[in-house]
Amino acid sequence: MAGRLIRVAAQDRQRIDFELDGAPCSALEGDTVLVAVLTNVSQLRESEFGDGPRAGFCLMGACQDCWMWTQQGERVRACTTVIQPGMRVSTNPPSEEIWPIRAS
């Protein structure tokens, strides 16, 4: 997987393993979900409004562009949520049973 972000500094922090859409990935301790995901892949998610891939916009929790989901169905802002060891995040909303609101 080719990431959108390339880490050039602060590489001496502890490695953290997490899952993205079921695939094993790694991040560094203290990374936000946004940084963790974008150092592994090129986008956070597809827009629910049909205008293509999203990778975050404001990077400070104001724009609503970086919503992702945990395996339990919880929505998280990728830019303000710190990645946790073993965290399972998804680029797509979970099933209708867990998350009833979906864009068509």
Order of alpha helices (4+ residues) and beta strands (2+ residues): beta-beta-alpha-beta-beta-beta-beta-beta
